[in-house]
């Protein structure tokens, strides 16, 4: 019990510093986007790089949905009706990225990558519009950087399929 309170106090003292690990991991998670988008331009790696970029984008879109599933679960502990309504909407929102990512994976190469980039921007925008207040500030800032880099990487890869 005491350790939970200690962690809560640490988080309150300096949330930016405590976000170092997620930030490092988030930026490390960009490596498959960057590497795949560049390898698409090399003929000997083209097919595998397109597949790699598409599948990894689908995995990350599913991860983005999982973040919202977790927030909605946490919010369900709150007994207020307004909060529960918002949680139900967030549960619904949380599964949409993985469903659209699945559709994108089965499309033709060029369509799948353009759909993935569209999904990254769409879910970032919806998150900003409807869920910003439920997310830590460090996460929102990190999400901006990661979404921009992932989307640009996917677009670079998409141009390589034309």
PEGIDA-V108957 format. One record per run of one state. SS is the DSSP state (2 for helix, 1 for strand, 0 for the rest). FROM is the first residue (numbers start at 1). TO is the last residue. If there is no record, write none. Layout:
SS|FROM|TO / SS|FROM|TO
This chain:
0|1|1 / 2|2|13 / 0|14|14 / 2|15|18 / 0|19|19 / 2|20|28 / 0|29|30 / 2|31|39 / 0|40|45 / 2|46|76 / 0|77|80 / 2|81|106 / 0|107|108 / 2|109|134 / 0|135|136 / 2|137|161 / 0|162|162
